[in-house]
Amino acid sequence: MGLFKEIIIDSSICGKTIENNIVVVAACNPANRTSLSKNCDLAKDWASGHYQVSELPPSLASLKWKYGALNAAEEKEFVLRKIEMLEIKIPTYLQYEFTAIVAASQDAIRTLAAEEIERGLKRSKDEGSNPNLILEARTRAKATVSLRDIQRVFSLFQFFTTDFPLSSGEGKDAVRTSMLLTIAIVYYLRLDYKNRKRFLIELSNVSIPLKSDFTRVLKCSMDQVTR
């Protein structure tokens, strides 16, 4: 952290001045709030987070700029534009279906995470009744998934469309299989059995046959991999 402070605040590296035409820009995750007690924050790891982000020192915090997060419509637009940039040619109707599935998956994980964290809070009589802590839990749940997860979606989709035997190719069936396998790995498999059922219900709101297609594709793929 001291080195980052020297680079960003003092414009030097190990005592050597950085040239004036070099501009340093850094990004960091927001600090995790610590007002939730250990017992209350024992919701599933996928809900409460796997790591702790500490506050920046005052000298760096003074330069911090919070640019916020994409709202639901902006996030959906981001996904669609990413799909349009793919090398593989995808029919327009599948582009919109893939966009809707990713958006629904992001929303489902956030909803489930909020419920898990709130249940953890309610297990404590002292803190569970505090509306401010419940609001904080819902706010933290929003960060359970992010653009990083969407980037994982496209990295895995590339793999499934080019390297995985069950789904390789550019036909519409292969593309859709790749979509569903990608969603399974990035979102579905991080959940326990109960929340997986809830997740599939949320996906069925996008398309009625999606739930049965999803389980069929996942089962066939796992059977092939484990042979």
C-alpha positions as CSV (number, residue, x, y, z in Angstrom):
1,M,0.0,0.0,0.0
2,G,2.9,2.3,0.7
3,L,4.2,1.8,-2.8
4,F,0.8,2.7,-4.3
5,K,0.8,5.8,-2.1
6,E,4.2,6.9,-3.4
7,I,3.2,6.3,-7.0
8,I,-0.2,8.0,-6.9
9,I,0.4,10.8,-4.3
10,D,4.1,11.5,-4.6
11,S,4.4,10.7,-8.4
12,S,7.6,8.7,-7.8
13,I,8.7,5.0,-7.7
14,C,11.3,4.1,-5.1
15,G,12.4,7.7,-4.9
16,K,12.6,8.2,-8.7
17,T,10.3,10.9,-10.1
18,I,7.7,9.7,-12.6
19,E,7.8,11.6,-15.9
20,N,5.1,14.3,-16.3
21,N,3.5,12.6,-19.3
22,I,2.7,9.5,-17.3
23,V,-0.7,9.5,-15.6
24,V,-1.5,6.8,-13.0
25,V,-5.1,5.5,-12.7
26,A,-6.1,2.8,-10.3
27,A,-9.3,1.0,-9.5
28,C,-10.3,-0.7,-6.3
29,N,-13.4,-2.5,-4.9
30,P,-15.3,-0.6,-2.2
31,A,-14.4,-1.4,1.4
32,N,-16.5,-4.1,3.1
33,R,-18.5,-2.6,5.9
34,T,-17.8,-4.2,9.3
35,S,-20.9,-3.3,11.2
36,L,-22.4,-6.8,10.6
37,S,-21.2,-9.1,13.4
38,K,-19.4,-12.3,12.6
39,N,-22.4,-14.4,13.6
40,C,-24.8,-12.3,11.4
41,D,-22.5,-12.4,8.4
42,L,-22.3,-16.2,8.2
43,A,-24.6,-16.4,5.2
44,K,-23.4,-18.5,2.3
45,D,-20.0,-17.4,1.0
46,W,-21.5,-16.7,-2.4
47,A,-23.8,-14.2,-0.7
48,S,-21.5,-12.5,1.8
49,G,-18.3,-12.5,-0.1
50,H,-15.0,-14.5,0.0
51,Y,-12.7,-11.7,0.9
52,Q,-12.3,-8.5,3.0
53,V,-11.6,-5.1,1.4
54,S,-10.0,-2.6,3.8
55,E,-10.5,1.1,3.9
56,L,-8.0,3.2,1.9
57,P,-5.5,5.3,4.0
58,P,-6.6,9.0,4.3
59,S,-4.0,10.2,1.8
60,L,-5.4,7.9,-0.9
61,A,-9.0,8.2,0.1
62,S,-8.9,11.9,-0.6
63,L,-8.4,11.1,-4.3
64,K,-11.1,8.5,-4.5
65,W,-13.9,8.9,-7.0
66,K,-17.0,6.7,-6.7
67,Y,-18.4,6.3,-10.2
68,G,-21.1,3.9,-9.1
69,A,-22.5,0.8,-10.8
70,L,-24.5,0.2,-13.9
71,N,-28.2,0.0,-13.4
72,A,-30.3,-2.9,-14.7
73,A,-30.9,-1.4,-18.1
74,E,-27.3,-0.3,-18.6
75,E,-26.1,-3.8,-17.5
76,K,-28.4,-5.4,-20.0
77,E,-27.2,-3.1,-22.7
78,F,-23.6,-3.9,-21.9
79,V,-24.3,-7.6,-22.3
80,L,-26.0,-7.1,-25.6
81,R,-23.1,-5.1,-27.0
82,K,-20.6,-7.7,-25.8
83,I,-22.6,-10.4,-27.6
84,E,-22.6,-8.3,-30.8
85,M,-18.8,-8.0,-30.6
86,L,-18.3,-11.8,-30.5
87,E,-16.5,-13.4,-33.5
88,I,-19.1,-16.2,-33.7
89,K,-22.2,-15.3,-35.6
90,I,-25.3,-15.6,-33.4
91,P,-28.9,-15.2,-34.7
92,T,-30.5,-12.0,-33.5
93,Y,-33.2,-13.8,-31.6
94,L,-30.5,-15.8,-29.7
95,Q,-28.6,-12.6,-29.0
96,Y,-31.6,-11.2,-27.2
97,E,-32.4,-14.5,-25.4
98,F,-28.8,-14.7,-24.2
99,T,-28.9,-11.1,-23.0
100,A,-32.2,-11.8,-21.1
101,I,-30.7,-15.0,-19.5
102,V,-27.6,-13.2,-18.3
103,A,-29.6,-10.3,-16.9
104,A,-32.0,-12.6,-15.2
105,S,-29.1,-14.6,-13.7
106,Q,-27.5,-11.5,-12.3
107,D,-30.8,-10.4,-10.8
108,A,-31.5,-13.9,-9.4
109,I,-28.2,-14.1,-7.6
110,R,-28.6,-10.7,-6.1
111,T,-32.1,-11.5,-4.8
112,L,-31.0,-14.8,-3.3
113,A,-28.0,-13.2,-1.7
114,A,-30.1,-10.5,-0.1
115,E,-32.4,-13.1,1.4
116,E,-29.5,-15.2,2.7
117,I,-27.8,-12.1,4.4
118,E,-31.2,-11.0,5.8
119,R,-31.8,-14.4,7.3
120,G,-28.3,-14.3,8.9
121,L,-29.2,-10.9,10.5
122,K,-32.5,-12.1,11.8
123,R,-30.8,-15.0,13.6
124,S,-29.5,-12.3,16.0
125,K,-32.1,-10.6,18.1
126,D,-29.9,-7.6,18.8
127,E,-29.1,-6.9,15.1
128,G,-31.8,-8.6,13.1
129,S,-34.4,-6.0,14.1
130,N,-32.2,-3.0,13.1
131,P,-33.6,-1.7,9.7
132,N,-30.3,0.0,8.9
133,L,-28.4,-3.3,9.0
134,I,-31.0,-5.0,6.9
135,L,-30.7,-2.2,4.4
136,E,-26.9,-2.6,4.5
137,A,-27.3,-6.3,3.8
138,R,-29.4,-5.6,0.7
139,T,-26.9,-3.1,-0.5
140,R,-24.0,-5.6,0.0
141,A,-26.0,-8.2,-1.9
142,K,-26.0,-6.0,-5.0
143,A,-22.2,-6.5,-5.2
144,T,-22.6,-10.3,-5.1
145,V,-22.4,-10.3,-8.9
146,S,-20.8,-7.6,-11.1
147,L,-19.3,-7.0,-14.5
148,R,-16.6,-9.5,-13.6
149,D,-19.2,-12.2,-13.7
150,I,-20.4,-11.1,-17.0
151,Q,-16.8,-11.2,-18.3
152,R,-16.6,-14.8,-17.0
153,V,-19.7,-15.5,-19.0
154,F,-18.1,-14.5,-22.3
155,S,-14.8,-16.2,-21.5
156,L,-16.6,-19.5,-20.9
157,F,-19.0,-19.0,-23.8
158,Q,-15.9,-18.7,-26.1
159,F,-14.6,-22.0,-24.7
160,F,-17.9,-23.9,-25.1
161,T,-18.4,-22.7,-28.6
162,T,-14.9,-23.7,-29.8
163,D,-13.5,-26.4,-27.5
164,F,-16.1,-28.4,-25.7
165,P,-17.3,-31.4,-27.8
166,L,-20.9,-31.3,-26.8
167,S,-21.5,-27.7,-27.8
168,S,-18.8,-26.7,-30.3
169,G,-19.9,-25.2,-33.6
170,E,-22.0,-22.3,-34.8
171,G,-25.4,-24.0,-35.3
172,K,-28.2,-22.5,-33.3
173,D,-28.5,-25.6,-31.1
174,A,-24.8,-25.6,-30.3
175,V,-24.9,-21.9,-29.5
176,R,-27.8,-22.3,-27.2
177,T,-26.2,-25.3,-25.4
178,S,-23.1,-23.1,-24.9
179,M,-25.2,-20.4,-23.4
180,L,-26.8,-22.7,-20.9
181,L,-23.6,-24.4,-19.9
182,T,-22.0,-21.0,-19.4
183,I,-24.9,-19.8,-17.1
184,A,-24.6,-23.1,-15.2
185,I,-20.9,-22.6,-14.3
186,V,-21.0,-18.9,-13.6
187,Y,-24.2,-18.8,-11.6
188,Y,-26.1,-22.0,-11.0
189,L,-23.3,-24.2,-9.6
190,R,-22.3,-21.7,-6.9
191,L,-25.7,-22.3,-5.2
192,D,-27.0,-25.0,-2.9
193,Y,-29.8,-27.3,-3.9
194,K,-32.6,-25.1,-2.5
195,N,-31.3,-22.0,-4.2
196,R,-30.7,-23.8,-7.4
197,K,-34.4,-24.6,-7.6
198,R,-35.2,-20.9,-7.0
199,F,-32.7,-19.9,-9.6
200,L,-34.3,-22.1,-12.3
201,I,-37.7,-20.6,-11.4
202,E,-36.3,-17.1,-12.1
203,L,-34.9,-18.3,-15.4
204,S,-38.3,-19.7,-16.4
205,N,-39.6,-16.2,-16.3
206,V,-37.4,-15.5,-19.3
207,S,-38.6,-18.5,-21.3
208,I,-41.0,-21.2,-20.2
209,P,-39.0,-24.2,-21.8
210,L,-35.7,-22.7,-20.4
211,K,-35.9,-24.6,-17.1
212,S,-36.2,-28.1,-18.7
213,D,-33.7,-27.2,-21.4
214,F,-31.2,-26.1,-18.8
215,T,-31.4,-29.2,-16.6
216,R,-31.3,-31.5,-19.7
217,V,-28.2,-29.7,-21.2
218,L,-26.4,-29.7,-17.8
219,K,-27.1,-33.4,-17.2
220,C,-25.9,-34.5,-20.7
221,S,-22.8,-32.4,-20.4
222,M,-21.9,-33.8,-17.0
223,D,-22.6,-37.4,-18.1
224,Q,-20.2,-36.9,-21.1
225,V,-17.5,-35.4,-18.9
226,T,-17.6,-38.1,-16.3
227,R,-17.6,-41.1,-18.7
